Amino acid sequence: MHIQELLIRYGLVAVLIGSAFEGDFSLILAGVVAHLGIFPFTEAVAVGAVGSLVGDSIWYGFGRFRGPRFKEGKLYRRVGPTIDRLARRLGPWELLAARFVYGTKAASMVFWGLHGLTLPRFLIIDAIGCVIGSFVFTGVGYLVSGSATVLLGKVRRLQLWLLGAVIVGAVVVYLINRTAKHELHLDEREQD
């Protein structure tokens, strides 16, 4: 079952779980589903923000209690320098920026848990970021959902054209291959 089917079938519960564990894509799809009238946009934003805060708090907890182990991990080594630069520049408000810098959100939560940001301060700053992020990503989904229907129709037509091109290409390759083998066999017979 695809995530969009889960959102339609389970509604706001799926938004809550999706935003906690998957994140941005779930929120964009929640906006699309809200545009379809399955649930209200404002509820999608609110539930998405709560789900994001729950997921972020779990990552923060990992950083707080298992930080050194995460610091040695591949993900943290890859995005850690970016987070460190942003954190030096922005302080804990980097939590807001992490929402929009691809690949740094979970590592940022671990970073601030590891570096001892107090839980109340983390929750206040991250809650602001969760509301902003939920509004932006759900809003994007809501705004593009009308275009998505038209785009899906065009994509399906394009897929048919591509399928036809692949079939024609396969036939051409087969014919060239067969002709080349035939020519090579004639050349071998002439040499014997």
Salt bridges, closest charged atoms under 4 A:
ASP56 OD2 - ARG99 NH2 2.40
ASP84 OD2 - ARG88 NH2 3.05
ASP126 OD1 - ARG99 NH2 2.77
